[in-house]
Amino acid sequence: MTPFPWGPAMGFGLGVLRLPARDFWALTPRELAAAWGAIMGAPTGPLSRGDLSDLMERFPDGR
């Protein structure tokens, strides 16, 4: 079984969606997947390192 991709999920929820941590952790995986689908299109598998880098470049967290 493949572990849940917490790094990309947190990057998307906290970085792209800019959710406060308490709101991110209150999401169900299905809600997070729906938000992903609405913004990124249908999921095709785990986020690759290149895709994550692209997201981080397009949506910097302002630090």
C-alpha positions as CSV (number, residue, x, y, z in Angstrom):
1,M,0.0,0.0,0.0
2,T,1.3,3.4,-1.0
3,P,1.5,5.9,1.9
4,F,-0.7,9.0,1.8
5,P,1.3,11.9,0.1
6,W,1.2,14.2,3.1
7,G,3.9,16.6,1.7
8,P,2.1,17.4,-1.6
9,A,-1.3,17.5,0.2
10,M,-0.1,19.9,2.8
11,G,1.7,22.0,0.1
12,F,-1.6,22.2,-1.9
13,G,-3.9,22.9,1.1
14,L,-1.6,25.3,2.9
15,G,0.3,26.8,0.0
16,V,-2.1,26.9,-3.0
17,L,-5.4,27.1,-1.2
18,R,-3.8,29.1,1.6
19,L,-6.0,27.4,4.3
20,P,-5.2,28.0,7.9
21,A,-3.7,24.9,9.5
22,R,-6.9,24.2,11.5
23,D,-9.0,24.3,8.4
24,F,-6.7,22.1,6.4
25,W,-6.6,19.5,9.2
26,A,-10.4,19.6,9.4
27,L,-10.8,18.6,5.7
28,T,-11.6,15.1,4.8
29,P,-9.4,13.5,2.1
30,R,-12.5,13.5,-0.2
31,E,-12.9,17.3,0.4
32,L,-9.2,17.9,-0.3
33,A,-9.5,15.8,-3.5
34,A,-12.5,17.8,-4.6
35,A,-10.6,21.1,-4.1
36,W,-7.7,19.6,-6.0
37,G,-9.9,18.5,-8.9
38,A,-11.6,22.0,-9.1
39,I,-8.2,23.7,-9.4
40,M,-5.8,21.2,-10.9
41,G,-8.2,18.8,-12.8
42,A,-8.7,15.2,-12.2
43,P,-6.0,13.5,-10.2
44,T,-3.8,11.2,-12.2
45,G,-1.7,9.9,-9.3
46,P,0.7,11.2,-6.7
47,L,2.1,14.7,-7.3
48,S,5.6,14.4,-8.9
49,R,8.5,16.5,-7.6
50,G,8.4,18.5,-10.8
51,D,4.7,19.2,-10.5
52,L,5.2,20.3,-6.8
53,S,8.0,22.6,-7.8
54,D,5.8,24.1,-10.6
55,L,3.0,24.7,-8.1
56,M,5.4,26.2,-5.6
57,E,6.7,28.6,-8.3
58,R,3.2,29.5,-9.5
59,F,1.7,29.9,-6.0
60,P,4.5,31.1,-3.6
61,D,3.6,31.2,0.0
62,G,4.9,34.7,0.4
63,R,7.8,34.0,2.8
